[in-house]
Amino acid sequence: MGDEQTRIIRCPACGAKNRVPAGKDSRGATCGKCHSPLDGGPEDAKNAGAVTLRCTECWTRNKIPLDKIDETAKCGKCGAALKTEGLLSTTSIMVGDGDFEEKVIRSPLPVLLFAWAPWCPTCRAFLPVVDAFARESKGKVHVAKINVDSNPRISSTYDILSVPQIFIFDKGELRENLPGALQEHELMMKMARYLL
């Protein structure tokens, strides 16, 4: 097997790199880390030019082609206007007490919220990892940061007593609270179950 060429396929769920022999078809192959399918075949190819998001009124999943992302889209179930602004953002956003409801609770995508403070060295060291995760998860996850010192209402509501902390929101509800900092691949693995 020494000369046999391999190709690297990144897992769409957790981001892990997987080696697949060049002569073999990747259909049916699964990720060595999270066991998600590496290639769904024709269905994945058909959906590659689309983004799946939730209606913020009824939480129904809706698929929007990338070439129509800037047009007004409506939910296929309830007819409400879909929130498509910022859907393909590659940067994390700062949120606060004033816009938390709009940007986190009413997000059409799952949200990874990083709670931090400027005086925390671990938080400052982890900020580039959060920003890198935002670039990697474009169109799948909204990544937000909240300064707990500047936003006492949210800090009190979610009992943020220490930083850093990671919160995962989906369908308008807090799903997970993870104390400490995680690496980018660990973030992707935690978020994999919430991807649409």
C-alpha positions as CSV (number, residue, x, y, z in Angstrom):
1,M,0.0,0.0,0.0
2,G,3.1,2.2,0.0
3,D,2.6,3.9,-3.4
4,E,-1.2,4.0,-3.3
5,Q,-2.5,7.6,-3.5
6,T,-5.0,8.8,-1.0
7,R,-7.3,11.8,-0.9
8,I,-8.3,13.8,2.1
9,I,-12.1,14.3,2.6
10,R,-13.2,16.7,5.3
11,C,-16.2,15.5,7.3
12,P,-19.2,17.8,6.8
13,A,-20.4,17.2,10.3
14,C,-17.3,17.5,12.5
15,G,-14.7,18.9,10.2
16,A,-12.2,16.0,10.7
17,K,-9.9,15.1,7.8
18,N,-10.3,11.5,6.6
19,R,-8.1,9.6,4.2
20,V,-9.8,7.7,1.4
21,P,-7.9,5.7,-1.2
22,A,-7.9,7.6,-4.5
23,G,-9.3,4.6,-6.5
24,K,-12.2,4.0,-4.1
25,D,-15.6,5.7,-4.2
26,S,-16.3,7.7,-1.0
27,R,-20.0,6.9,-1.1
28,G,-20.8,4.8,2.0
29,A,-17.6,5.9,3.8
30,T,-18.0,7.3,7.3
31,C,-15.9,9.7,9.3
32,G,-13.4,8.0,11.6
33,K,-14.1,10.5,14.4
34,C,-17.9,11.1,14.4
35,H,-19.1,8.3,12.1
36,S,-21.1,10.7,9.9
37,P,-21.3,9.9,6.2
38,L,-18.5,11.5,4.2
39,D,-20.4,11.7,1.0
40,G,-24.1,11.4,0.5
41,G,-23.8,10.9,-3.2
42,P,-26.2,12.7,-5.7
43,E,-28.4,14.2,-2.9
44,D,-25.4,16.0,-1.4
45,A,-24.3,17.3,-4.8
46,K,-27.8,18.6,-5.4
47,N,-27.9,20.4,-2.0
48,A,-24.4,21.8,-2.3
49,G,-25.8,25.1,-3.6
50,A,-28.4,25.6,-0.9
51,V,-28.6,26.6,2.7
52,T,-31.0,25.1,5.2
53,L,-32.4,27.3,7.9
54,R,-35.3,27.4,10.3
55,C,-38.4,29.6,10.1
56,T,-38.2,31.7,13.3
57,E,-42.0,31.6,13.7
58,C,-42.7,27.8,13.4
59,W,-39.1,26.4,13.4
60,T,-39.8,24.4,10.2
61,R,-36.7,23.7,8.1
62,N,-36.5,25.5,4.8
63,K,-33.9,25.1,2.0
64,I,-32.9,28.2,0.0
65,P,-30.7,28.0,-3.1
66,L,-27.6,30.2,-2.7
67,D,-28.4,32.2,-5.9
68,K,-31.7,33.3,-4.2
69,I,-30.4,34.0,-0.8
70,D,-30.8,37.8,-1.2
71,E,-34.4,37.6,-2.4
72,T,-37.4,37.6,0.0
73,A,-38.0,34.0,1.0
74,K,-41.0,32.6,2.8
75,C,-41.5,29.6,5.0
76,G,-43.0,26.6,3.1
77,K,-45.2,25.8,6.1
78,C,-46.5,29.0,7.7
79,G,-45.6,31.6,5.0
80,A,-43.6,33.9,7.4
81,A,-40.7,35.8,5.9
82,L,-37.4,33.9,6.5
83,K,-34.4,35.7,8.0
84,T,-31.6,35.4,5.5
85,E,-29.5,38.4,6.4
86,G,-26.0,37.4,7.6
87,L,-26.7,33.8,6.8
88,L,-23.4,33.3,5.0
89,S,-21.3,35.4,7.4
90,T,-17.8,34.2,8.0
91,T,-17.3,36.2,11.2
92,S,-18.5,36.0,14.7
93,I,-20.8,38.7,16.0
94,M,-20.9,40.5,19.3
95,V,-24.3,40.4,21.0
96,G,-25.5,42.2,24.1
97,D,-28.5,42.6,26.4
98,G,-30.3,44.8,23.7
99,D,-30.0,42.4,20.7
100,F,-29.7,39.0,22.4
101,E,-33.3,38.0,21.6
102,E,-33.0,39.0,17.9
103,K,-29.5,37.5,17.2
104,V,-29.5,34.4,19.4
105,I,-33.0,33.3,20.4
106,R,-34.6,34.2,17.0
107,S,-31.7,32.9,14.9
108,P,-32.7,30.8,11.9
109,L,-29.5,28.7,12.4
110,P,-28.1,27.0,15.5
111,V,-26.0,29.4,17.6
112,L,-22.8,28.9,19.4
113,L,-22.4,31.6,22.0
114,F,-19.1,32.3,23.6
115,A,-19.3,34.1,27.0
116,W,-16.0,35.9,27.8
117,A,-14.5,38.8,29.7
118,P,-11.7,41.1,28.7
119,W,-9.7,40.5,31.9
120,C,-9.7,36.7,31.3
121,P,-6.5,35.5,29.6
122,T,-8.0,32.1,28.7
123,C,-10.9,33.9,27.0
124,R,-8.5,36.2,25.0
125,A,-6.5,33.2,23.9
126,F,-9.6,31.4,22.8
127,L,-11.1,34.3,20.7
128,P,-9.1,33.3,17.5
129,V,-10.4,29.7,17.8
130,V,-14.0,31.1,18.0
131,D,-13.4,33.3,14.9
132,A,-11.8,30.4,13.0
133,F,-14.9,28.2,13.8
134,A,-17.1,31.0,12.5
135,R,-15.3,30.9,9.2
136,E,-15.5,27.1,8.9
137,S,-19.2,26.9,9.8
138,K,-20.4,29.5,7.4
139,G,-24.1,28.9,6.5
140,K,-24.5,26.2,9.1
141,V,-24.0,27.9,12.5
142,H,-24.2,31.5,13.8
143,V,-21.3,32.2,16.1
144,A,-21.8,34.9,18.7
145,K,-19.7,36.4,21.5
146,I,-20.9,38.1,24.6
147,N,-18.9,40.2,27.1
148,V,-20.3,39.2,30.4
149,D,-19.0,42.3,32.2
150,S,-20.9,44.6,29.8
151,N,-24.2,42.6,29.7
152,P,-25.3,41.8,33.3
153,R,-28.9,40.9,32.3
154,I,-27.8,38.0,30.1
155,S,-25.1,37.0,32.6
156,S,-27.8,36.8,35.3
157,T,-30.4,35.1,33.2
158,Y,-28.0,32.2,32.2
159,D,-26.1,32.2,35.6
160,I,-22.7,32.9,34.0
161,L,-20.5,32.8,37.1
162,S,-17.2,32.0,35.4
163,V,-15.7,32.4,32.0
164,P,-15.0,31.2,29.4
165,Q,-18.3,29.3,28.8
166,I,-19.9,28.1,25.6
167,F,-23.6,28.0,25.1
168,I,-25.4,26.2,22.3
169,F,-28.9,27.5,21.3
170,D,-31.2,25.8,18.8
171,K,-34.8,26.5,17.9
172,G,-34.8,29.4,20.4
173,E,-33.8,27.3,23.4
174,L,-30.6,26.7,25.3
175,R,-29.5,23.2,24.5
176,E,-26.0,22.9,26.1
177,N,-23.8,24.8,28.5
178,L,-20.1,23.9,28.3
179,P,-17.7,25.4,30.8
180,G,-14.2,26.2,29.6
181,A,-12.7,26.5,26.1
182,L,-12.7,23.9,23.4
183,Q,-10.7,23.5,20.2
184,E,-12.2,24.1,16.8
185,H,-12.7,20.4,16.0
186,E,-14.3,19.8,19.4
187,L,-16.7,22.8,18.7
188,M,-17.7,21.2,15.4
189,M,-18.3,17.8,17.1
190,K,-20.5,19.5,19.7
191,M,-22.5,21.4,17.0
192,A,-22.8,18.4,14.6
193,R,-26.1,17.2,16.2
194,Y,-27.7,20.6,15.7
195,L,-26.7,21.1,12.1
196,L,-29.7,21.3,9.8
